[in-house]
Amino acid sequence: MTDQPPASTPPGFGPPPPQYAPQAPQPSAPGPEFLAVDKHNSVVVDASGVAFEMYDITVDFPWAEIRSVHYKASPNGKALMVAVVHLDGRVYECVVNAKPRELLRGWFAQLAWVLGYYRPMG
């Protein structure tokens, strides 16, 4: 074998220029969060939007796709009922049981504040 100089890297190969190098994901600005959980269901409201989890199925609604969010107590006063109205008019609901029942009052106060933070006009 003969000693040959190492081949140079052809143009266009190698690490990307600094402006195209991968960037670490930037954490979103912290904001208030709401979480209501029972044995089977949960409702999360945060900077990214609203998420429902029902029996291990998760549905995410980004704020840009939400027309409005509504909530109320169940008829028996033992659960939080949250509805998301999608931009196309479809309505999605999630019900989270509140045990003890006093937990529901706390959820109402916190949910009202968090929704007001992200959706001040409703």
C-alpha positions in Angstrom: 0.0 0.0 0.0 1.2 3.5 -0.7 0.8 6.4 1.6 -1.7 8.7 0.2 -3.0 12.0 1.7 -6.4 11.7 3.3 -9.3 12.6 0.9 -10.8 15.9 1.7 -14.5 16.1 2.4 -16.5 16.9 -0.7 -18.4 20.2 -0.6 -21.9 19.9 0.8 -20.9 17.2 3.3 -20.0 17.6 6.9 -21.6 19.5 9.8 -24.1 22.1 8.9 -23.2 25.8 9.0 -24.0 27.4 12.4 -27.2 29.0 11.2 -28.6 25.6 10.2 -27.3 23.6 13.1 -30.0 21.9 15.3 -31.1 24.0 18.1 -32.2 22.7 21.5 -35.9 23.1 22.0 -36.8 26.3 23.8 -39.1 25.8 26.8 -42.4 27.7 26.5 -42.8 30.7 28.8 -44.2 29.5 32.1 -47.8 30.3 32.7 -50.5 29.1 35.0 -51.8 25.6 34.7 -55.1 23.9 35.7 -55.3 20.2 36.4 -58.4 18.2 37.5 -58.0 14.4 37.8 -60.1 11.5 38.9 -59.6 7.7 38.5 -60.4 7.7 34.8 -60.4 11.2 33.4 -58.5 14.4 33.6 -58.6 18.0 32.2 -55.4 20.1 31.7 -55.4 23.7 30.7 -52.0 25.3 30.1 -50.1 27.5 27.7 -50.5 25.0 24.8 -54.3 24.7 25.1 -56.7 22.2 26.7 -56.2 18.5 26.9 -58.7 15.8 27.9 -57.8 12.3 29.0 -60.6 9.8 29.2 -59.8 6.2 30.0 -56.2 6.5 28.6 -57.2 8.3 25.4 -55.8 11.8 25.2 -57.2 14.6 23.0 -55.3 17.9 22.7 -56.9 21.1 21.7 -54.3 23.9 20.8 -55.6 27.4 21.6 -55.6 28.2 17.9 -58.3 25.6 17.3 -60.5 26.5 20.2 -63.6 28.8 19.8 -64.5 28.7 23.4 -64.3 26.7 26.7 -67.2 26.2 29.0 -67.5 24.5 32.4 -70.1 23.8 35.0 -70.9 21.4 37.9 -72.7 18.1 37.0 -76.4 18.0 37.9 -75.6 16.1 41.1 -72.8 18.6 42.1 -70.2 15.9 42.3 -68.2 16.5 39.1 -66.7 19.1 36.9 -68.0 19.2 33.3 -65.7 20.9 30.8 -66.6 21.5 27.1 -64.3 22.7 24.3 -66.0 24.2 21.3 -63.8 23.7 18.2 -63.5 26.3 15.5 -65.7 24.2 13.2 -68.5 24.0 15.8 -67.8 20.5 17.2 -68.2 20.1 20.9 -66.0 17.9 23.1 -66.7 17.2 26.7 -64.9 15.7 29.7 -66.3 15.0 33.1 -64.0 14.7 36.2 -65.4 13.5 39.5 -64.6 15.7 42.5 -64.0 13.7 45.7 -64.4 15.3 48.2 -67.1 17.5 46.8 -65.4 20.6 48.3 -62.7 20.1 45.7 -65.1 21.3 43.0 -65.2 24.8 44.4 -61.4 25.0 44.3 -61.4 23.7 40.7 -64.0 26.4 39.7 -61.9 29.2 41.1 -58.6 28.0 39.6 -60.1 27.1 36.2 -61.8 30.5 35.9 -58.5 32.3 36.6 -56.4 30.1 34.2 -59.0 30.4 31.4 -59.1 34.2 32.0 -55.3 34.3 31.7 -55.1 32.5 28.3 -58.5 33.6 26.9 -59.2 37.1 28.4 -62.0 37.7 25.9 -63.7 34.3 26.5 
